[in-house]
Amino acid sequence: MARNSKRVHRSAGTGRFVKRATAARHPNRTVSEGSGAKNRGGGTAHRSATTGRYVTAATVTRNPAGTVTENG
């Protein structure tokens, strides 16, 4: 990670930024990333808040609070 970038934490359910303490209390429901991280593709990507792996749209439908949708 670059020297000037910092970690930000988001709620997987709402997409809002949350404090580091909130992310520590709820690791399965928050996503932590470098502030410079972006989805550089042109489409939509879905990620699991728990593992950070890409998931299908069907998984998002079954578990909306545990996934994050990124628009490119």
C-alpha positions in Angstrom: 0.0 0.0 0.0 1.3 3.5 -0.8 2.4 5.7 2.0 -0.3 8.3 1.6 -3.2 5.9 1.3 -5.2 4.8 4.3 -7.7 2.1 5.0 -11.4 2.8 4.8 -14.2 0.6 6.1 -17.7 0.3 4.7 -20.8 -1.5 5.8 -21.7 -4.2 3.4 -25.4 -3.7 4.0 -25.7 0.1 3.6 -22.5 1.0 1.8 -21.8 3.8 4.2 -18.4 4.4 5.8 -18.0 3.1 9.3 -15.4 3.5 12.0 -12.5 1.1 12.4 -14.0 -0.1 15.8 -17.3 -0.9 14.0 -15.4 -2.9 11.4 -13.5 -4.8 14.1 -16.8 -5.7 15.9 -18.5 -6.8 12.7 -15.9 -8.3 10.4 -18.4 -10.4 8.4 -20.6 -7.3 7.6 -17.9 -4.8 6.7 -15.4 -4.4 3.9 -12.0 -2.8 4.5 -10.0 -1.4 1.5 -7.3 1.1 0.7 -8.8 4.5 0.0 -7.3 4.5 -3.5 -8.9 1.1 -4.4 -11.4 1.2 -7.3 -13.2 -1.1 -9.6 -11.5 -0.2 -12.8 -13.7 -2.3 -15.1 -16.7 -1.0 -16.9 -19.3 -3.3 -15.4 -20.7 -4.3 -12.0 -18.9 -6.6 -9.6 -20.2 -8.2 -6.5 -17.9 -9.2 -3.6 -18.4 -11.2 -0.4 -17.9 -9.0 2.7 -16.5 -12.0 4.5 -13.9 -13.3 2.0 -13.5 -10.4 -0.4 -14.0 -12.9 -3.3 -16.2 -12.2 -6.3 -19.7 -13.7 -6.1 -22.6 -14.1 -8.5 -25.8 -12.0 -8.6 -27.7 -15.0 -7.2 -25.5 -14.9 -4.1 -26.2 -11.2 -3.6 -29.9 -11.9 -3.8 -29.6 -14.6 -1.1 -27.3 -12.6 1.2 -27.6 -8.8 0.5 -26.2 -7.7 3.9 -23.0 -9.8 3.4 -22.1 -8.6 0.0 -20.9 -5.4 -1.7 -21.7 -4.3 -5.2 -19.1 -2.2 -7.0 -19.9 -0.2 -10.1 -17.1 0.5 -12.6 
